[in-house]
Amino acid sequence: MAAAAEPGARTWPDSSSPRLGSPAGSPVLGISGRARPGSGPERTGRAIGPAAPGHIFRKVTLTKPTFCHLCSDFIWGLAGFLCEVCNFMSHEKCLKQVKTPCTSIAPSLVRVPVAHCFGSLGLYKRKFCVVCRKSLEVPALRCEVCELHVHLDCVPFACSDCRQCHHDGQQDYDTYHHHWREGNLPSGARCEVCRKTCGSSDVLAGVRCEWCGIQAHSVCSTALTLECTFGRLRSLVLPPSCVRLLSRNFSKMHCFRIPETIALELGDGGDGLDASAATGIGREMLTATESTKQILKIFDGNDSMRKNQFRLVTVSRLARNEEVMEAALRAYYINEDPRDFQLQALPLTIMSGATEEEASKGSGPQESMPEAWVIRSLPRAQEILKIYPGWLKVGVAYVSIRVDSQSTARSVVQEILPLLGRQVEDQERFQLIEVLMSSRQVQRTVLMDEELLLDRLWDIRQTSVRQVSQTRFYVAESRAMAPHVSLFVGGLPPGLSPQDYSNLLHEAMATKAAVVSVSHVYSLQGAVILDVTCFAEAERLYMLARDTAVHGRPLTALVLPDVLSPTSQHTKLPPDCCPLLVFVNPKSGGLKGRELLCSFRKLLNPHQVFELTNGGPLPGFHLFSQVPCFRVLVCGGDGTVGWVLAALEETRRHLACPEPSVAILPLGTGNDLGRVLRWGAGYSGEDPFSVLVSVDEADAVLMDRWTILLDAHETDSAENGVVDTEPPKIVQMSNYCGIGIDAELSLDFHQAREEEPGKFTSRFHNKGVYVRVGLQKISHSRSLHKEIRLQVEQQEVELPNIEGLIFINIPSWGSGADLWGSDSDSRFEKPRIDDGLLEVVGVTGVVHMGQVQGGLRSGIRIAQGSYFRVTLLKATPVQVDGEPWIQAPGHMIISATAPKVHMLRKAKQKPRKTGNIRDTRVDTLPVPESNP
């Protein structure tokens, strides 16, 4: 075992060294690693000792009103008790009821360690850090999967207690307990048990289950049943027990398809402490303006020294050695006996980055630099080790045993198995596994049988003394786990055979045929699903595909879990479960799309939420291909809805549920289909929880879908006389198809948006651009009726003098206008979205279109039918569901598509009385940190 300190090194405590130049018996003042000297509560008494669960409270004098973290009431004067480790504040009368664990012991209470997925830095108003319990007044981080909020410098101390959203073959449970998250509840939240207010916007108080949304006081939560039923949204949530993903070698961001928008230097596996963040820049700068104060740089091991990542503590120059040791440990949220540690001094020249020659020249005032110390653990002859049962179905959380210098991993397994009721079983089948539970990654290491555990613990403490509290040891049965990873690869050329795709990927990425096979081919979309039976090869292909282009098109790679796989133990959904597959277009609705992505990931299982800019709708439909009954929610404009419906039509034959019902959350400009189905003219910030409830209560209706065959004629090139032939093209239509002036305006708008996409982030601005391009065409005339021919049901129809011809399938056009009109007409049937008929309407120009949108006129009714043939004599603008282009001369054949698509129409709701929303999980939209 290594020595505690190098020969000649300065250590602290040391009986021969003075207490920072203080005389013997000096009082202890201002020992705090978090508070600014001279501010905050004044300590007036001694610590009252460890309190359940794990706190060390000290009575304090409050110079300003403070809130109790248990009852959320004011604390005045001498009535407050503050935890010296985690800043938990309590009334004296509330001390006996404290159930919230201290940050120092919180990792030991995690049931199943699951890493978090931290997004980009943002400002979160009225939110509190779950580690230090202080307000997030500066850019901070939040988990994209659960409700955890944390300061950047507190990330290393956060528990790996995110939601378990899938089975990974490590610790899989059939039943799920409530996943409690403390604080950040709305101020009007009501306790499920006592019905009193349990939320607060002034302090971190109350708890909420991350799955079912139930809210309660931390004391009252113990009266609730342990098992969680997923709450009001249980019929929409994809149960984690039905999802299997072996995520070794992949981060949680990869598993949940969350873009890695930031690159934080948070140590190995995303943990660590940035030096600038450690100093508290922007929120709690530690200063030592008083002559009696001194700032110390504290490192917690070799890892932090290597990365120059430290914590600052301020102590009195007259502080006792043991009290300085306590301050250093509490800066790292370590609640252990200070007598088991010592502080070892580090050369200032090393920590400042200056060479010895520069230091000798006196480049600056050395006395102004903080002293640097590293916390070192003293050698221990024996330790108490907690051993957790891994996959064993036993009724204990852990068993404590004593290990010494002779204890090996095998001897510990042999000693622990009888205590777990496994006396007669073959002990060689069991192994000891070390699990490092950092907040950003959970790492598992199988220990060798001859590994000395005392040496192992010593090595961990030398690397980082706080890492011991984040390390667990599990005894588990040794069993071979067959590697299996499903990779979605998109962006390939369409129309190839499985063998051609296999050869193409082998040429582009050198795939290994022994461990990589093509399991599914989506030829029309140019995508394949790869089955990889080697974790290292899966990681290599995933990283390589993101930087590879085939035929000039970049590839898309996604890690997909298995949902209701036939090889899985759980192959059935609960009887009342019809999961919701969510597609979100983050480019629609300004920044609202990205906000909704985060909200839906937290309200549902993040595996069922897909970002359309990352692979399109196909990965989602493939993931749900074995789900016997599911619904779809599309968050975007009419073009996004058409995109998803087209993908559904192309993949229908691969689905166990070939006709899922589709709901809409309108994020576009026109949102005509959303208006018809009662989802509104556009999303304006409604509570996402209420949106999901409305989807669950929506009524299923049928809607016609139409196929448009574009068959261009042969045209002679004017330059070289070569004949150019456009191949036939098929597009799908849900709302309307416009020819002429309507499509020309859409094309101008589309081109303007392509030139400056950053300006088209609001519905109001988009409509303003439409008005502007319309005014530019107000005097335009092309006599469209002379450039096209129309046949309806094989009958030629004479066209009036019009500038635009529009085929409408729904009673909404151009942001809610009724183009057909409400007047009865004996020549035509009353339009419906499921009658198998299209209505044909003409407009005479931009002025006529404006009058229609203003409700002053309707269009010119021309025909109604189920089969249309349009002949274009010249190149003409055409748009289908808002997607415009210039169509070459030729034929357009419009016919009904079978079968009809199943849509969800929002149910008519009775007016509700205003009151508190039971579950409000929407975070304040993060404000990106401005660059200097």
C-alpha angles and dihedrals in degrees: 000000000000121000120260094242138003116262111276094013117142110243135185129240093040122156091219096052124082122240097260090304094310128138118247116283097023115164123251114250135177100349102169134130095197112036129078112249112260095019137087128032118347115231109235103169145027124276110276091218133252112335127194118304100023102292124137105209127196125187111245139188111235118216092189136024113284132183128241111240091216106046098015091228126133120275117208135187118332097350097094131100119194127198106232092211108044104014094244107165123203144167114248089243090055097050095092091052098052109127100160109106122234116253089245094065101027093100090059090058097054110118098201118010110232123168124234130241108225117197130198126312114275144160113257113189119216092005127128134212112250092213106049094017092226129131120275096239095152131046107299141170133257131190113251092215105041138022097265115136121185143167115253092245091047095057094095090057097049117108122248089239103130121141117286100233100171144015116260102177092257109088110354122174131193094209128045127219125210110283102218122203119186124231137338090102121149112269092245096051115135126217113246091219108040097018091226125128110283101168129083137183091201103056142016100267140143129027134248132194110242092214108040098022095230112157130207146147112276089245094048094048090074089066092061124089115266097230118086120215095192092250127232093346096051092114090056100042119096102229112239089225088067094055123077124186128163096208101179111141091016126096122228089253089061093045093053094038092240113157113243097234097170137044107209120181095229099148130257110346091008095297127117139079127275111228095226091048091048091061089059097242110188098014118035114011109186112224133180103202092143117082090227094059130080133188120221129195107221124197122187101209149321094305095057091044091053091052095037091236113151147155124235122224128182118216137168117264085233095054121135117245096243092050092052087051089053091051091051093050094047090051084066094040092248113152101188135119108288089214089073092063141054135195117239119200122235126207111261091220090062095048094045093050093238124133121241090250091053091047092051091054090058102238091179145352103298093195090065092063118090118249113252122224135169124213111236128188117230118235113270127206093207141359140197109244126195114219118196124203109242115199093349114120098226132137101238129088096214144333122230120220134172118245127192138179091290097050114113131184091257094049091050091051090050091049097045101046096070089050087057093050097259101119099131100042126098103271093198088073091067129078140184117247126195114213121195108202105199118164094248102035139019111213124194124200125182109221121224115247093245095048110129106228097204090055089046092055090046091054091049092052092048089054093045128341091209091053091075091068089052094050125089133182119218128190108214140165113264109238133156112252112204108226113236128166127170114212123191111211117189136171095066124137110276126237101040130132123248091256092050091052090049092051092045093053091046090055094045100041106011094240117198109239092204093065104019126069136164108244101172133021125200098188098176092055096038095239138125138189115229122205108210120189097189123070094208093050091047091053092047093050092046094052093041096049092057089061098039129096125196118201089348095307120111116235125238120218126190133174109230127192125219113257116198089343114184088234092055123097091230110057102154134073120224111271095252096042123111104162122217119234107207125203118187126188103206091194091064123085097015110266094343093091093062092045090053091049091059093043095050092047088058097043095046136023105293089224089071095054118085132188108220095211088063105067100327125246097314098084090054095051091047091050090053095041092110096043107108095208129018143143132221131225117195116197108195145062129305090276091055091050090051090049092054094044090051091051090048090053091051095048098037094107091056095054128094085209101045096177110044117172116247127216126190134221100191114225100154135089104259102022092182096159091048090053093051092050091047096248090125140247092289144331111279103178103289117169107275090218089059090047091056092047089053090051090052091051096042123120122241116238134172124242131189120243121201133209120216118199112201110200111174122201123239111271129195116235111236093215106052106004092244116148112241117201123189112212117240114271132200124207131177125232131200107162115020146323121221130197123189127000095007092056092042092059091047090051093052090049091048092051092048090052092049090054096050109014093165092069095055098076102114134059091226093055092047092054090048090056090050090055092049095051089045092056089051090057097042094109095036117122129176102159093235092188088069094050100052140045124211130205122184117192089346090306123118113238121203112228124219123227100293140150097204137035118199130188110202128195099174131044093247129077135164097013099325105329119145100229096175094048132220099260115116117245124187091209094065139042121243106271120248131173091238103040096101091240135111124210118222117211133175132210126199098214148303093309091054091049090051091051090051092051090048091053094244098114142006130225126273107270109226111161148336125213151117101248126048135176118194121188115203112205093186137023103284136182112254130182131188118193091339097312108117134194141152110265118208119231112285141081133321115197117192119193138156120273119224130250109034117239121249113233132182118234117200111249119242107257129207117237110273128217113247112256145128118309109235096216120026111169102161114122124213108268107264115244109220114242110257117239116238 
